[in-house]
Amino acid sequence: MTSGSDASHMALQELLGQLREDLYRGRDGKVAEVVSRALSQGMAPGGILSDGLIAGMDEVGRDFRDGKLYMPEVLVAARAMKAGLRVLEPHLAGSGAATLGRVVLGTVAGDIHDIGKNLVAIMMEGAGFEVLDLGIDRSTEDFVAAVRETRPHILGMSALLTTTMPAMGKVVEALRTEGLREGLVVLMGGAPLTPAFAQAMGADAYCRDAAVAVDTAKALLRGRE
């Protein structure tokens, strides 16, 4: 015989499973509805975030990495997550729920390509990171100022042109000069980059796509704890 508390726990677990499924399928209206229902049934906002929304986006990220999902499907899932977050955020404000870390992202000077960077931002937010996206064509000074002001755990730089790739090394060198490189995880990505180039530019890691960027960020932060 199932006790009342066990039945209640099972019902909440079913809700979380439904939330993950709806997010994966990009059903933004359903995601918002299930988040509201979970809150009304007394589930902690942090649990809804970590075991529902973030867990759902983790699955999206894994399947994107493995070629089972494509960018349009990831974007639809991300839209659904944002719908859930709009319902959840007022409750998270007073719940003490923590993020995995702060991330600053940007495309380097002279480069206006942002599709890959935007996808990294979406996936990072979906994984539970707090993301500041500087946008495109950002100077060395822009990156240094953002790191100085926000003290992120991770800096991610993107380039799609071979002519703009060396700007990444200039940013890292400027961070060293300003005493801001120590303890900062630097990730680099973009179609023409290679792991060897990223290492030569002073990065901690090269990330070939958004899913790898999330996995790498998590692993490197765990290694520094």
C-alpha positions as CSV (number, residue, x, y, z in Angstrom):
1,M,0.0,0.0,0.0
2,T,1.4,3.4,-0.9
3,S,1.4,6.1,1.7
4,G,0.2,9.6,1.1
5,S,3.7,11.1,1.1
6,D,4.9,8.4,-1.3
7,A,2.0,9.0,-3.7
8,S,2.7,12.8,-3.5
9,H,6.3,12.2,-4.3
10,M,5.4,10.0,-7.3
11,A,3.0,12.6,-8.6
12,L,5.7,15.3,-8.4
13,Q,8.2,13.0,-10.2
14,E,5.7,12.4,-12.9
15,L,5.2,16.2,-13.2
16,L,9.0,16.6,-13.6
17,G,9.1,13.9,-16.2
18,Q,6.3,15.6,-18.1
19,L,8.1,18.9,-17.8
20,R,11.3,17.4,-19.3
21,E,9.4,15.8,-22.1
22,D,7.5,19.0,-23.0
23,L,10.7,21.1,-23.0
24,Y,12.4,18.5,-25.2
25,R,9.5,18.7,-27.7
26,G,9.5,22.5,-27.5
27,R,6.0,22.9,-26.1
28,D,6.4,26.3,-24.5
29,G,2.8,26.7,-23.4
30,K,2.8,23.2,-21.8
31,V,6.1,23.9,-20.1
32,A,4.8,27.1,-18.5
33,E,1.6,25.2,-17.4
34,V,3.5,22.3,-15.8
35,V,5.9,24.7,-14.0
36,S,2.8,26.5,-12.5
37,R,1.2,23.2,-11.5
38,A,4.4,22.0,-9.8
39,L,4.7,25.3,-7.9
40,S,1.0,25.0,-6.8
41,Q,1.6,21.5,-5.5
42,G,4.5,22.7,-3.3
43,M,7.5,21.7,-5.2
44,A,10.6,23.8,-4.4
45,P,11.5,26.2,-7.2
46,G,15.1,25.0,-7.2
47,G,14.0,21.5,-7.7
48,I,11.8,22.5,-10.7
49,L,14.8,24.3,-12.2
50,S,17.4,21.6,-11.7
51,D,15.4,18.4,-12.0
52,G,13.0,19.7,-14.6
53,L,14.2,22.6,-16.8
54,I,17.9,22.1,-16.6
55,A,17.7,18.3,-16.8
56,G,15.5,18.7,-19.9
57,M,18.0,21.0,-21.6
58,D,20.8,18.6,-20.6
59,E,19.1,15.9,-22.6
60,V,18.6,18.4,-25.5
61,G,22.4,19.2,-25.3
62,R,23.4,15.5,-25.4
63,D,21.2,14.7,-28.4
64,F,22.4,17.8,-30.2
65,R,26.0,16.7,-29.5
66,D,25.2,13.2,-30.8
67,G,23.5,14.4,-34.0
68,K,20.0,13.4,-32.9
69,L,18.8,16.9,-32.8
70,Y,19.6,19.9,-35.0
71,M,19.8,23.6,-34.3
72,P,16.2,24.5,-35.1
73,E,15.0,21.9,-32.6
74,V,17.5,23.2,-30.0
75,L,16.2,26.7,-30.5
76,V,12.6,25.6,-30.1
77,A,13.5,23.7,-26.8
78,A,15.3,26.8,-25.6
79,R,12.2,28.9,-26.2
80,A,10.2,26.4,-24.2
81,M,12.7,26.7,-21.3
82,K,12.5,30.5,-21.3
83,A,8.7,30.1,-21.1
84,G,9.1,28.0,-18.0
85,L,11.7,30.4,-16.5
86,R,9.4,33.3,-16.9
87,V,6.9,31.5,-14.5
88,L,9.7,30.3,-12.2
89,E,12.0,33.3,-11.8
90,P,9.8,35.3,-9.3
91,H,9.9,32.3,-7.1
92,L,13.6,31.6,-7.6
93,A,14.5,35.1,-6.4
94,G,13.8,34.3,-2.8
95,S,14.7,30.7,-2.9
96,G,18.4,31.0,-2.7
97,A,18.9,28.8,-5.9
98,A,22.4,29.1,-7.1
99,T,23.8,29.2,-10.6
100,L,26.6,26.9,-11.8
101,G,28.7,30.0,-12.5
102,R,28.9,33.3,-14.4
103,V,29.9,33.2,-18.1
104,V,30.9,36.1,-20.4
105,L,30.6,35.4,-24.2
106,G,31.4,37.5,-27.2
107,T,32.6,37.4,-30.9
108,V,36.0,39.0,-31.3
109,A,36.8,42.3,-33.0
110,G,36.2,42.5,-36.7
111,D,33.8,39.5,-36.7
112,I,30.1,39.8,-36.9
113,H,29.1,36.1,-36.9
114,D,27.0,35.1,-33.9
115,I,24.9,32.0,-34.7
116,G,27.3,29.6,-32.9
117,K,27.9,32.1,-30.0
118,N,24.1,32.5,-29.6
119,L,23.6,28.8,-29.4
120,V,26.4,28.5,-26.7
121,A,24.6,31.2,-24.7
122,I,21.3,29.3,-25.0
123,M,22.9,26.0,-24.0
124,M,24.8,27.6,-21.1
125,E,21.7,29.3,-19.7
126,G,19.8,26.0,-20.1
127,A,22.5,24.2,-18.1
128,G,22.2,26.7,-15.2
129,F,24.9,29.2,-15.9
130,E,24.4,33.0,-15.7
131,V,25.3,34.4,-19.1
132,L,26.4,37.9,-20.1
133,D,26.5,38.0,-24.0
134,L,28.6,40.9,-25.2
135,G,27.5,40.4,-28.8
136,I,29.6,40.7,-31.9
137,D,32.7,42.6,-33.0
138,R,33.9,43.2,-29.4
139,S,37.3,44.8,-28.8
140,T,40.0,43.5,-26.4
141,E,39.0,46.4,-24.1
142,D,35.4,45.2,-24.1
143,F,36.3,41.7,-23.0
144,V,38.7,43.0,-20.3
145,A,36.2,45.5,-19.0
146,A,33.5,42.8,-18.8
147,V,35.8,40.4,-16.9
148,R,36.9,43.1,-14.5
149,E,33.3,44.2,-13.8
150,T,31.5,40.9,-13.5
151,R,34.4,38.6,-12.4
152,P,33.0,35.6,-14.4
153,H,34.1,32.0,-13.9
154,I,34.2,31.5,-17.7
155,L,35.1,33.6,-20.7
156,G,34.0,32.3,-24.1
157,M,35.3,33.8,-27.4
158,S,34.1,33.0,-30.9
159,A,35.5,33.7,-34.4
160,L,34.5,32.6,-37.8
161,L,37.1,34.4,-39.9
162,T,40.7,33.4,-40.0
163,T,41.6,37.1,-40.1
164,T,39.9,37.7,-36.7
165,M,41.2,34.6,-34.9
166,P,44.4,36.2,-33.6
167,A,42.3,38.7,-31.6
168,M,41.6,35.9,-29.2
169,G,45.2,35.7,-28.2
170,K,45.3,39.5,-27.7
171,V,42.4,39.3,-25.2
172,V,44.1,36.5,-23.2
173,E,47.4,38.5,-23.1
174,A,45.5,41.7,-22.0
175,L,43.8,39.7,-19.2
176,R,47.2,38.5,-18.1
177,T,48.6,42.0,-18.1
178,E,45.6,43.2,-16.0
179,G,46.0,40.4,-13.5
180,L,42.6,38.9,-14.6
181,R,43.6,35.6,-16.2
182,E,44.3,33.7,-13.0
183,G,41.4,31.4,-12.1
184,L,39.4,32.3,-15.2
185,V,38.4,29.5,-17.6
186,V,38.9,30.6,-21.2
187,L,37.0,28.7,-23.9
188,M,37.4,29.4,-27.7
189,G,35.3,28.2,-30.6
190,G,34.4,28.8,-34.2
191,A,34.5,26.8,-37.4
192,P,38.1,27.6,-38.5
193,L,39.6,27.0,-35.0
194,T,41.5,23.9,-34.0
195,P,42.5,22.6,-30.5
196,A,46.1,23.4,-31.3
197,F,45.3,27.0,-32.2
198,A,43.2,27.6,-29.1
199,Q,46.0,26.3,-26.9
200,A,48.5,28.6,-28.7
201,M,46.2,31.5,-28.0
202,G,46.2,30.7,-24.3
203,A,42.7,29.0,-24.0
204,D,42.0,26.4,-21.5
205,A,40.0,24.5,-24.1
206,Y,38.7,24.5,-27.6
207,C,34.9,23.7,-28.0
208,R,33.7,22.5,-31.4
209,D,30.0,23.2,-30.6
210,A,27.6,24.4,-28.0
211,A,27.0,21.1,-26.3
212,V,30.8,20.5,-26.0
213,A,31.1,24.0,-24.5
214,V,28.7,23.2,-21.8
215,D,30.3,19.9,-20.9
216,T,33.8,21.4,-21.0
217,A,32.7,24.3,-18.8
218,K,31.2,22.0,-16.2
219,A,34.2,19.7,-16.2
220,L,36.8,22.5,-15.9
221,L,34.9,24.2,-13.1
222,R,34.6,20.9,-11.2
223,G,38.4,20.5,-11.6
224,R,39.0,23.8,-9.9
225,E,36.7,23.3,-6.9
